[in-house]
């Protein structure tokens, strides 16, 4: 991968650290779309985790499109000695995920930069959908090669990965949904709740018939997402994004993984519009209907 990288990275763009690579992203017809910085390995003083950001958004000024400057900052395994950097499966997922956020930024076509912002329960669609490609045989053939023998990862091994991802999904789904409903319950109170939080939670769980053997993922006293973490009444967004990404990916499975017409619709109806229109309206235009839960249930092995 190294030599291709060196060739494609834009040599004349300034970088903020020698390990950072700058790329010029162009449209199929050669039009400039964005500048993209990738900063993939840990180093002293760098924040942990992985995220996609923008140094500049996109907007229109004097009838001219101002193009964005996007970043992907991650902390992937670094190369050891003369060996190449070998990414874990989780890191591969992260790479596809953050690139998805970046692609959404590259393609934004909004008149005001504020309109690029997407509601929390829609913002993970462009990123999560990308993760679906990572384990498809046609895609694995391109990147998942043994670093010594150049052999593509065996199909049986990929099947094992798929199967292990479905382990215990019934429990995981229920405990997550229970926590999402609890969050919603707390945030839809219209009068002050003057009772013990545990008692409130008990009633909340009974209301939805949650099996007592599967308590909500977080109990109210330490459910920090919803009281201080910015997820107020929005904890459901993780699984909703998954409903969307699995259903949207299905549109490619129904045609082909690289279907140009489907990809173009995803681009023009969703990615280019950012947050400038109602999310469900945009989705309907892309998919021709509202999202369905079937693909998610199938992916989790629940159907
Ligand atoms: Zn994300």
Boltz pocket constraint, residues with backbone or C-beta under 6 A from the ligand:
constraints:
  - pocket:
      binder: B
      contacts: [[A, 97], [A, 101], [A, 123], [A, 124], [A, 127]]
      max_distance: 6.0
